[in-house]
Amino acid sequence: MANDNDDFKMWGSENVKIFLEILVDEIKKEGPCMSKKDRSFYPKQWQTIDEEMTKKVGKKFGVKKLKGKFALLKANYKEFVALKNHMGLGWDPITQTVTAPDDVWENYVQAHPNAKQFQTKGLEHDELMLEIFAKSFATGAFARSSRHGAPTSDDE
């Protein structure tokens, strides 16, 4: 897992948070910013994001690395949402972790190896990721975030 260690050394939790905050700011500033082609930001926005990261972190990441991190965070978000929505798994709001009996975890992780990272901890910075990625994964007019629970008769 040298790649995971290298990624953490380069980024760290605080830099990831700063990156996500910059992405949220860019979304708010530019409005709907996801290009249809790659479900990402437009080139002009990536330049702005790169400049903001350099200012706030004091290190030049470059657009290519930022796009790579964005893709990884998006994949982790998607995996985490799928995990939380899977039948047979629970959610502990206090520890912010998914809960399940060992045998259920074992079966789930066999089918979804990337979910193993969430067995003992939740998704870090999930509120920021929700703001960035949630609309990317809505699948219909009535799609809801797992945080909102089942729709009520008023919602429907």
C-alpha positions in Angstrom: 0.0 0.0 0.0 2.8 2.4 -0.7 0.5 4.4 -3.0 -1.9 5.1 -0.1 1.1 6.2 2.1 2.5 8.4 -0.7 -0.9 9.9 -1.2 -1.3 10.7 2.5 2.2 12.2 2.7 1.5 14.4 -0.2 -2.0 15.4 0.8 -2.7 14.8 4.5 -6.2 15.3 6.0 -5.9 19.1 6.2 -4.8 19.6 2.6 -7.7 17.4 1.5 -10.1 19.5 3.5 -8.6 22.7 1.9 -8.9 21.1 -1.6 -12.6 20.2 -1.0 -13.4 23.7 0.4 -11.8 25.2 -2.7 -14.0 22.9 -4.9 -17.1 23.9 -3.0 -16.2 27.6 -3.4 -15.7 27.1 -7.1 -19.0 25.4 -7.5 -20.8 28.2 -5.6 -18.9 30.9 -7.5 -19.4 29.4 -11.0 -22.8 27.8 -10.5 -23.3 24.4 -12.2 -19.7 23.6 -13.2 -19.6 20.0 -14.1 -18.8 19.5 -17.7 -20.9 16.8 -19.3 -17.9 15.2 -21.0 -15.9 14.2 -18.0 -18.2 15.1 -15.0 -15.5 17.3 -13.7 -14.6 21.0 -13.7 -13.8 23.0 -16.8 -10.1 23.7 -17.6 -10.4 27.4 -16.5 -11.8 26.2 -13.2 -8.9 23.7 -12.7 -6.4 26.5 -13.2 -8.2 28.6 -10.5 -8.4 25.6 -8.2 -4.6 25.0 -8.7 -3.8 28.6 -8.0 -5.9 28.6 -4.8 -4.3 25.4 -3.6 -0.8 26.9 -4.1 -1.9 30.1 -2.2 -3.5 28.2 0.7 -1.1 25.3 1.1 2.1 26.8 -0.1 2.8 24.0 -2.5 2.3 23.5 -6.2 0.3 20.4 -6.9 -0.5 21.0 -10.6 -3.8 20.4 -12.4 -2.9 16.8 -13.3 -2.5 15.8 -9.6 -5.5 17.7 -8.6 -7.7 16.0 -11.2 -6.3 12.6 -10.0 -7.1 13.4 -6.4 -10.6 14.6 -7.4 -11.2 11.3 -9.2 -10.0 9.3 -6.2 -12.2 11.3 -3.8 -15.2 10.9 -6.1 -14.6 7.1 -6.3 -14.3 7.0 -2.5 -17.5 9.0 -2.1 -19.4 6.7 -4.5 -18.1 3.6 -2.7 -19.1 5.0 0.7 -22.6 6.0 -0.4 -23.1 2.5 -1.9 -21.9 1.0 1.3 -24.2 3.1 3.5 -27.2 2.3 1.3 -26.5 -1.5 1.2 -29.2 -3.6 3.0 -27.9 -5.4 6.1 -25.5 -2.6 7.1 -26.2 0.0 9.7 -25.0 3.5 10.5 -23.7 4.8 13.8 -24.2 8.6 13.8 -22.0 9.1 16.8 -18.9 7.3 15.5 -19.8 8.2 11.9 -19.2 4.6 10.9 -21.0 1.8 9.0 -21.9 -1.1 11.3 -22.5 -4.8 10.5 -21.8 -8.2 11.8 -18.4 -9.6 10.8 -19.8 -12.1 8.3 -21.7 -9.4 6.5 -18.6 -7.2 6.4 -16.6 -10.1 5.1 -19.0 -10.8 2.3 -19.4 -7.1 1.4 -15.7 -6.5 1.3 -15.1 -9.6 -0.9 -17.5 -8.1 -3.5 -16.3 -4.5 -2.9 -12.6 -4.5 -1.9 -12.4 -0.7 -1.8 -15.0 -0.5 0.9 -12.6 -2.1 3.4 -11.2 1.3 4.2 -14.5 2.2 5.7 -14.8 -0.7 8.1 -13.3 1.1 11.1 -13.9 4.8 10.1 -16.3 6.8 8.0 -15.6 9.0 5.1 -13.5 11.9 6.2 -14.9 15.3 5.2 -18.1 13.7 4.1 -20.2 16.9 4.4 -17.9 18.7 1.9 -18.0 15.7 -0.4 -21.7 15.6 -0.3 -21.9 19.2 -1.5 -19.5 18.4 -4.4 -20.5 14.9 -5.5 -24.1 14.2 -4.4 -25.7 15.6 -7.6 -23.3 13.6 -9.7 -24.8 10.4 -8.3 -28.5 11.2 -8.1 -30.3 8.8 -10.4 -33.7 10.2 -11.0 -36.1 12.9 -10.0 -36.7 11.4 -6.6 -33.1 10.4 -5.7 -32.2 11.3 -2.2 -29.1 11.4 -0.1 -28.9 8.6 2.4 -28.7 11.3 5.1 -32.3 12.3 4.4 -33.7 8.9 5.1 -36.8 7.4 3.4 -39.2 9.9 1.8 -42.3 10.8 3.7 -45.7 11.1 2.1 -45.2 14.9 2.1 -41.9 14.4 0.1 -43.6 12.2 -2.4 
